[in-house]
């Protein structure tokens, strides 16, 4: 007969796992809520709560996203490009 060896798996207790959310995660949650509402996955009595939560998430993403830097050298639609 063959012998069966017990295998012990040790967990790394010293290394805590980082838990967090990124702005991309929160923006994806907003998109998920939008898709759910378009598909009718939310009951009428839940719409106010879900909509309020969605708006708070969207406002957080917008407030936390740094403004886009505009290139001062780029011509606008009204200005011709410098040669």
C-alpha positions as CSV (number, residue, x, y, z in Angstrom):
1,X,0.0,0.0,0.0
2,X,1.1,3.5,-0.6
3,X,1.5,6.0,2.2
4,X,-0.4,9.3,2.0
5,X,1.5,12.3,3.2
6,X,-0.3,15.1,5.0
7,X,0.4,18.4,3.4
8,X,0.2,21.5,5.6
9,X,-0.4,24.8,4.0
10,X,0.8,27.7,6.1
11,X,-0.8,31.1,5.7
12,X,1.2,34.2,5.8
13,X,0.0,35.8,9.0
14,X,2.5,38.6,8.9
15,X,1.5,40.0,5.5
16,X,-1.9,41.9,5.8
17,X,-3.8,42.3,2.6
18,X,-4.6,45.8,1.4
19,X,-8.2,46.5,0.9
20,X,-9.3,49.6,-0.9
21,X,-11.2,51.1,-3.8
22,X,-9.9,53.2,-6.6
23,X,-11.8,55.9,-8.5
24,X,-12.1,53.5,-11.4
25,X,-13.9,51.0,-9.1
26,X,-16.3,53.7,-8.0
27,X,-16.8,54.9,-11.6
28,X,-17.5,51.3,-12.6
29,X,-20.1,51.1,-9.8
30,X,-21.9,54.2,-11.3
31,X,-21.9,52.6,-14.7
32,X,-23.2,49.3,-13.2
33,X,-26.1,51.2,-11.6
34,X,-26.8,53.0,-14.9
35,X,-27.0,49.6,-16.7
36,X,-29.2,48.1,-14.0
37,X,-31.6,50.9,-14.2
38,X,-31.8,50.7,-18.0
39,X,-32.6,47.0,-17.8
40,X,-35.3,47.5,-15.2
41,X,-33.5,45.7,-12.4
42,X,-34.5,48.2,-9.7
43,X,-38.0,48.2,-8.3
44,X,-40.0,51.4,-8.3
45,X,-39.8,51.8,-4.5
46,X,-36.0,51.4,-4.6
47,X,-35.4,54.0,-7.3
48,X,-34.9,57.0,-5.0
49,X,-32.4,55.2,-2.8
50,X,-30.5,53.8,-5.7
51,X,-30.5,57.1,-7.6
52,X,-29.3,59.0,-4.6
53,X,-26.5,56.5,-4.0
54,X,-25.5,56.7,-7.6
55,X,-25.4,60.5,-7.6
56,X,-23.2,60.5,-4.5
57,X,-20.8,58.1,-6.1
58,X,-20.7,60.1,-9.3
59,X,-20.1,63.3,-7.3
60,X,-17.3,61.7,-5.4
61,X,-15.6,60.6,-8.6
62,X,-16.0,64.0,-10.2
63,X,-14.7,65.8,-7.1
64,X,-11.7,63.4,-6.7
65,X,-10.6,63.4,-10.3
66,X,-7.9,66.0,-11.0
67,X,-8.8,68.5,-13.7
68,X,-7.5,67.8,-17.2
69,X,-4.5,70.0,-18.0
70,X,-5.0,71.9,-21.3
71,X,-2.1,72.5,-23.6
72,X,-1.7,76.3,-23.8
73,X,0.0,75.8,-27.2
74,X,-2.9,73.9,-28.7
75,X,-5.0,76.0,-31.1
76,X,-8.7,76.2,-30.5
77,X,-11.3,75.8,-33.2
78,X,-11.4,79.6,-33.7
79,X,-7.6,80.0,-34.0
80,X,-5.6,78.8,-36.9
81,X,-2.6,76.6,-36.1
82,X,0.7,78.5,-36.0
83,X,3.2,77.5,-38.7
